Amino acid sequence: MAPATSFPRPPEALLAETLPVSGGGLVAPSLDVEAWVRSEILAPNRPLSNYDHAHLVDGQARVAFLWSTEVERRQGRRTLGTCQLAAPKGRAWVAAQRRAQLVGWFGEVPDFLVVLDALFVTHALSTGRTADVLAVVEHELYHAAQDTDREGEPKYTPDGEPVWGIRPHDTEEFAGVVRRYGVSASANAGPLAEAVEYVRENGPDVATATLDGLCGTCRGPIGGLPAEA
């Protein structure tokens, strides 16, 4: 299944520019990626529509995107994307600086901020690996969730607005434990096992992606169970 329109590429000016400091990478807002995600993934009745993200549409959440040319590595793997709550926290002046930066980029403080590795996206798109890029983008979208209370019910503000939060990965289990003791030995491995079985029988709904990177939100591998230690 192919997207109706091509996924936006990072701007050439961003890729060509570096700062004369250690690392030298830059970040830049990507309004075109935000618009693409809204029209191709969050909107209904499109080739890539995913109703798992319907809460973002229903709650009118704004998910903004940043490109980054700064390479980040953890656990020996490159971070391909991250999703975070955008509302600034911490000391008043630091939060004020962050708030002003977000408003300058997006005209307001969004609900979520997704950062994408611009160099990875450029290389993947240039080599025909659009599915790899989409897998990272959707992985981060799955982190963008409505917070829940102790009973698992959605949280709302006193004004009836959704309270947003970061959803953890569906499973944080070792493949060896599942192999040796079964899916029931892990409280949250079942959905992933069912998804793997579904793909084995039917193939992926969109396309096959091949990734070797980290999700910076939880510092975990993107896709699949963590490798056995």
C-alpha positions as CSV (number, residue, x, y, z in Angstrom):
1,M,0.0,0.0,0.0
2,A,1.5,3.3,-1.1
3,P,0.8,6.8,0.3
4,A,-1.2,9.0,-2.0
5,T,1.5,11.7,-1.9
6,S,5.2,11.6,-1.4
7,F,6.5,12.0,2.2
8,P,8.1,15.4,2.6
9,R,11.9,15.5,2.5
10,P,14.1,17.6,4.9
11,P,15.0,20.9,3.3
12,E,18.3,21.0,1.5
13,A,19.4,24.2,3.3
14,L,19.1,22.4,6.7
15,L,21.1,19.4,5.5
16,A,23.8,21.7,4.1
17,E,24.2,23.9,7.2
18,T,26.0,23.1,10.4
19,L,27.0,25.2,13.4
20,P,30.7,25.8,14.3
21,V,30.3,24.0,17.6
22,S,30.7,20.4,18.8
23,G,28.2,18.3,16.9
24,G,27.0,21.2,14.8
25,G,23.6,19.6,14.1
26,L,20.5,21.8,13.7
27,V,16.8,21.4,14.3
28,A,14.0,23.0,12.2
29,P,10.2,22.8,12.3
30,S,8.5,20.8,9.6
31,L,5.0,22.0,9.0
32,D,4.8,20.0,5.8
33,V,5.3,16.7,7.7
34,E,2.6,17.7,10.1
35,A,0.2,18.5,7.2
36,W,1.2,15.2,5.5
37,V,0.5,13.1,8.6
38,R,-2.9,14.8,9.1
39,S,-4.0,14.2,5.5
40,E,-2.5,10.8,4.9
41,I,-2.5,8.9,8.3
42,L,-5.0,10.7,10.6
43,A,-7.6,11.6,8.0
44,P,-10.2,8.9,7.3
45,N,-10.5,6.9,4.0
46,R,-7.0,7.4,2.8
47,P,-4.6,4.6,1.8
48,L,-2.6,4.9,5.0
49,S,-5.5,5.9,7.4
50,N,-4.9,4.4,10.8
51,Y,-7.8,4.5,13.2
52,D,-5.5,3.5,16.1
53,H,-4.7,7.3,16.2
54,A,-8.4,8.4,16.2
55,H,-8.0,9.8,19.8
56,L,-5.7,12.4,18.4
57,V,-8.3,13.5,15.9
58,D,-11.2,13.3,18.3
59,G,-9.4,15.2,21.0
60,Q,-8.0,17.8,18.4
61,A,-4.5,17.1,19.5
62,R,-1.8,19.0,17.6
63,V,1.3,16.8,16.8
64,A,4.1,19.0,15.6
65,F,7.3,17.8,13.9
66,L,11.0,18.8,14.0
67,W,13.8,17.8,11.8
68,S,17.2,17.2,13.4
69,T,20.6,16.8,11.7
70,E,22.3,16.1,15.0
71,V,22.9,12.4,15.2
72,E,22.1,10.8,18.6
73,R,23.1,7.3,19.6
74,R,22.2,5.2,22.6
75,Q,22.9,1.5,23.3
76,G,25.0,1.4,20.2
77,R,22.1,2.3,18.0
78,R,21.1,5.5,16.3
79,T,18.0,7.3,17.5
80,L,15.6,7.6,14.6
81,G,12.7,9.5,16.3
82,T,11.2,10.6,19.5
83,C,7.9,11.8,20.8
84,Q,7.4,14.0,23.8
85,L,4.8,16.2,25.4
86,A,5.5,19.6,24.1
87,A,4.3,21.7,27.1
88,P,7.5,23.2,28.8
89,K,8.2,22.1,32.3
90,G,10.8,23.0,34.9
91,R,12.1,26.4,36.1
92,A,10.1,29.4,35.0
93,W,12.7,31.1,32.8
94,V,13.8,27.9,31.1
95,A,10.1,27.0,30.4
96,A,9.5,30.6,29.1
97,Q,12.3,30.3,26.7
98,R,11.1,26.9,25.5
99,R,7.5,28.2,25.2
100,A,8.7,31.2,23.1
101,Q,10.7,28.9,20.8
102,L,7.7,26.6,20.2
103,V,5.4,29.5,19.5
104,G,8.0,30.9,17.1
105,W,8.1,27.6,15.3
106,F,4.4,26.6,15.3
107,G,2.4,29.7,16.3
108,E,1.4,27.9,19.5
109,V,2.5,25.3,21.9
110,P,1.5,22.0,20.4
111,D,0.4,19.0,22.4
112,F,3.1,16.6,21.2
113,L,6.4,17.2,19.5
114,V,7.9,14.5,17.3
115,V,11.6,14.8,16.3
116,L,12.9,12.9,13.3
117,D,16.4,12.2,12.2
118,A,16.7,14.2,9.0
119,L,19.7,12.4,7.8
120,F,18.1,9.0,8.2
121,V,14.9,10.2,6.4
122,T,16.9,11.7,3.5
123,H,18.9,8.5,3.0
124,A,15.9,6.3,3.3
125,L,13.7,8.2,0.9
126,S,16.6,8.5,-1.6
127,T,17.1,4.7,-1.6
128,G,13.4,3.8,-2.0
129,R,12.8,2.9,1.7
130,T,9.7,5.0,2.3
131,A,8.2,2.2,4.4
132,D,11.1,2.6,6.9
133,V,10.3,6.3,7.3
134,L,6.6,5.6,7.7
135,A,7.4,3.0,10.4
136,V,9.3,5.5,12.4
137,V,6.7,8.2,12.1
138,E,3.9,5.9,13.1
139,H,6.0,4.4,15.9
140,E,6.2,7.9,17.4
141,L,2.5,8.6,16.8
142,Y,1.7,5.5,18.8
143,H,3.4,7.1,21.8
144,A,1.0,10.1,21.5
145,A,-1.9,9.0,23.8
146,Q,-4.6,10.3,26.1
147,D,-3.6,9.7,29.7
148,T,-5.6,7.3,31.8
149,D,-6.5,7.1,35.5
150,R,-5.9,4.2,37.8
151,E,-8.9,2.4,36.5
152,G,-7.7,2.8,32.9
153,E,-10.3,5.4,32.0
154,P,-9.3,8.4,29.8
155,K,-8.4,11.5,31.8
156,Y,-10.0,14.9,31.2
157,T,-9.4,18.4,32.5
158,P,-12.2,20.1,34.6
159,D,-13.1,21.8,31.3
160,G,-13.6,18.5,29.6
161,E,-10.4,18.6,27.5
162,P,-8.3,15.5,27.1
163,V,-5.2,15.1,29.3
164,W,-2.4,13.9,27.0
165,G,0.4,11.5,27.9
166,I,3.1,9.3,26.5
167,R,2.2,5.7,25.9
168,P,4.9,3.2,26.5
169,H,5.9,0.4,24.1
170,D,3.4,-2.5,24.0
171,T,6.1,-4.9,25.3
172,E,9.3,-4.5,27.3
173,E,10.1,-8.2,27.5
174,F,13.0,-10.4,26.4
175,A,12.4,-12.6,23.4
176,G,14.0,-15.5,25.3
177,V,11.5,-15.2,28.2
178,V,8.6,-15.4,25.7
179,R,10.2,-18.3,23.9
180,R,10.9,-20.3,27.1
181,Y,7.8,-19.5,29.1
182,G,5.2,-18.4,26.7
183,V,3.3,-15.3,25.8
184,S,1.3,-15.5,29.1
185,A,4.5,-15.1,31.1
186,S,4.6,-11.4,29.9
187,A,1.7,-9.2,30.8
188,N,1.9,-7.2,27.5
189,A,3.5,-9.5,25.0
190,G,0.2,-10.9,23.7
191,P,-0.8,-8.1,21.3
192,L,2.7,-8.1,19.7
193,A,2.6,-11.9,19.3
194,E,-0.8,-11.6,17.7
195,A,0.5,-8.9,15.4
196,V,3.5,-11.0,14.4
197,E,1.2,-14.0,13.6
198,Y,-1.2,-11.7,11.6
199,V,1.7,-10.5,9.5
200,R,3.0,-14.1,8.9
201,E,-0.5,-15.0,7.6
202,N,-1.5,-11.9,5.8
203,G,1.6,-9.8,5.3
204,P,2.0,-6.2,6.6
205,D,-0.9,-3.8,6.0
206,V,1.3,-1.1,4.5
207,A,4.7,-2.5,3.5
208,T,7.7,-4.3,4.9
209,A,10.2,-2.0,6.8
210,T,13.7,-2.8,7.8
211,L,15.1,-0.7,10.7
212,D,18.0,-0.9,13.1
213,G,17.5,2.1,15.3
214,L,16.1,3.4,18.6
215,C,12.9,5.2,19.5
216,G,14.2,8.0,21.7
217,T,11.0,8.2,23.7
218,C,11.6,5.0,25.6
219,R,15.1,4.3,24.4
220,G,13.9,1.0,23.0
221,P,14.3,-0.7,19.7
222,I,11.9,0.4,17.0
223,G,9.8,-2.7,16.1
224,G,10.0,-6.2,17.5
225,L,10.9,-7.6,20.8
226,P,14.3,-6.5,22.4
227,A,17.1,-8.9,21.5
228,E,17.8,-11.6,24.1
229,A,20.7,-10.7,26.3
